Amino acid sequence: MKFAYDLHIHSALSPCGDDDMTPNNIVNMALIKGLDLIAVTDHNSGRNLPAVMEVAKRQGLMVVPGIEVQTKEEVHILCYFKNLQSALKLDEIIYNCLPNIDNNEDIFGKQLIFNSQDQIIGKIDKLLLSSTALSVNDVFVLTKGLGGVCIPAHVDRPAYSIIFNLGFIPPSLNVKTVEFSKKDKPETIIKRHPILKKYNYIISSDAHFLWDISEREHFIEMEYLSFTNLTYILCPNKEK
């Protein structure tokens, strides 16, 4: 079966995310757009995952818990997990690896934590747009150790991309799948960056506003919806 997905969505916890990116708004917009599977991947945090997943469970939408980590090389890595507990373990590690720089809401935006009724229950003080002290390799090792998988984010962009910042994808990472941006056709991206020809790819929205969440346009083929099936699609040679 084919399932429509968007595996890169930001909530209002990300300072660059719109304040309307609340758990209920995200889930309802995904359903309106006909999506079967989403991932909420805030910058360097998973604190809104409990609320989003609670709402999604009530609505019958599958949510993969995720975090978009910014490494010390200023590379964005999408980390996906089979359960909330694993994502929150990485969240704790990341928070301790962020520099002690306070968020300035007037410059960067709010970093809001919600409950499942879209009520604001807290804020994160540290600036989530900072680079962590973790290397790209550190993030891959930590995520794998927690049973998750890593996907280099928006590899075709000139900012926060593993291709542009490192110049290549280290073979030691054993990357099988990368994320392409929506702005160009895959064949155009591959023509521009022939190194990407050997990788599988996903295309997600990187939505910071509700209207940017993907339509029913990108599909993953699986026997049924499960993190295990998704894992073996994103990482075909992953050890069982």
N, C-alpha and C positions, 0 to 999 in steps of 0.2 A: 504493500500500500504506500501511497505517497502522502506525506504530511507537510503542510505549509508551516514554515518556521520564520522566526526572527530571533537570532541568538545574541543580539547586542543591543540592549535597551537600557537607558539610564533613568533612574528615578530622581526625585527632587533632592535626594541625598548628595548626588554629584553637584558641586557648586555651579557647574555650567548647565545643569538640567533645569528645565522650567518648573516653577512651583506647582503647576498643575499635574506634574508627573507623580501622582499619588498611587498607592497600590490599587485602589478600585478603578481609577481612571485608566491605568495601564492595562489591567486585565480586561476591562470592558471594551477598550478600544481594540485590543487584540482580537477579541471575540467578534466585534463588529466587522473587522477586516477579514474575518474568516481564518484566522491562524489556529493551528493545532498545538503548536509548541513554541514557547518563548524562553528566553533567558534574560534576567535582569542582572546587569553587569556594571555596577557603579564603580567609580574611580576609587581604587584602594580601599574599598569597604563593602561589607555584606550586611550592614545593619538594618536595611529595609527588606531583606529577604524573608524573615519570619512573617511579616505582614502580607507581603505579596503572595507568598505561597499559601497562606491561610485563605486569602480571598480567592485565589485560583482554584484551590481544592473545592470550595463551595460552588464555584462556577463551572467546574469540569474542564479546566484548562491545565495542560501540563506545563510546569515551570521548572527549568533546570537551574539550580542555584549557581550563580557565577559571580566573579569579581574581575574587573579589568585592572590589572596591576601595572603600575609604572615603575620599571626597573631603574637601577642607578645609571644605566646607559640611556635613559629616557626612551625606552622601548615599551610599547603597550602590548601586554599579553593577556588574552582572554583565558580565564581558568574556570573550568566547569567541574561540578561535583555531583556524585550520586545521591547525596543527602545534605540537608541543611547543616547538620553538625560538623561535617568536614569543611564546608565553606566557612563556617564561623570560627573554626580553628585557624584557618589561614587568615581570616579577618584579624584575629588577635595578634598573630605574628606580624602582619603588615603594619598594624597600628603602632606596634613597638619599634618598627623599623622606619617610621616616618620621622622627619626632623621636627623639632619643637617649634614650628612656625604656626602662629595662630591664623585662622581664616579671617579675612577682612570681607565681610558680607557686601559692603558698598562697592568693592572692586570685583570680587570673584563670584558672589552669589551665596545664597543660604545653603546649608548642609543639613537638611531636615530628616528626622527619623519619625516614622508614622506607625500607628497601630492599624489593625485591619478595618477600622472605621474611618480611616483617613484623618484621624486626629493627630496633631503634632505632639509627640511624647518626648522629644529631645532634639539636640543638635550635636554635631561633632565639632569640637573646637579646633583641632589640628587641621591645617589646610590639606585637603585630599588631593589637590592637584600637584603636590610635591612628588619628587622622585623618592622612592624608598631606598634603603641601603642594600636592597637585594639585587643581585645580578640576574641576568636572563637565565643563566644556568641554575642559580639558586631557586628561582620561581618554578622552573620545570621539575627540579628534584623535590621540592616541598609539595607541589601539587600531586605529583605521582605518588609520593609517600602517603598522601591522604586519599588515594584512590581516584584522583581526578585526572583530567586531560587538559593540555595547554594548546591554544591556537594563537599564533602571532596575528595581532589585529591589524586591519587596514594596511596590508603590506605595500600597497601601491601609492600610499600617500607620502609626501615629502617630510612629514613631521610625525614623530613618535612611531616610526616604522622600523622593523628589524632590518629590512633591506637598505633603507636610507641611512640609518644610524650606525649599523655594523658593516654594511656593504655586502653582506651575505647571510645565509642561514647556516649556523654551525652544524655540521653533520652529526656531532655528538648529541645534539638535542633530539635526533630521530623524529623530526617533524614530518608528518604525513599530509596535514591539511593546514591551509592558511585562510585568512579572511580577506576577500576583495571588497572594496568600497562599491557602493551602488552607482556612483557617478559615471562610470565607464563600462562598456561591455567587456566581459571576460577576455574575449579574443584581442581586444585593444590593449588591455593590461598585459597580457602575455606577450604580445608583440613588442611592447615597450620594455618589458622585463623578461627576456627569454629564460632566465634562471627559474621562473615560476612554472615553467611548462611541466615539470616533473611532479608537481604537487596537486593534490586534490584541493578544492576550494569551496568555501561557503560564502554567501553574500547576505549580509545583514544590514540593518538600517543605521546603527549607531545613533538611535533616536534620542534626542534631548527634549523634543516636543512631541505631544500626542499625535499630531498629524504626520510626523515623520515615521511612525511605526509602519513596518512593511505591509503592503497589501498581500493578498494570497497569490504570490508570484514566484517564490522560491521554495523548492520542495526537497525533502529528504525521503528516500525510499527505505522503509523498514517493514518487517513483518507485523510489528505492533509497536506502540509507543512505549519506550523504556529507555532508561539511561544506559543500560548495558548494550542495547542495540545501537544507540547513538554513538557510544564509545567505539564500537568496532567499525563504524562508518568513518568517524573522524580519525581514528588511529587503526587502520586495517590490520597492522601487524602487531598490535598490542598483545602482550603476553596474557594468557588466560590464567 
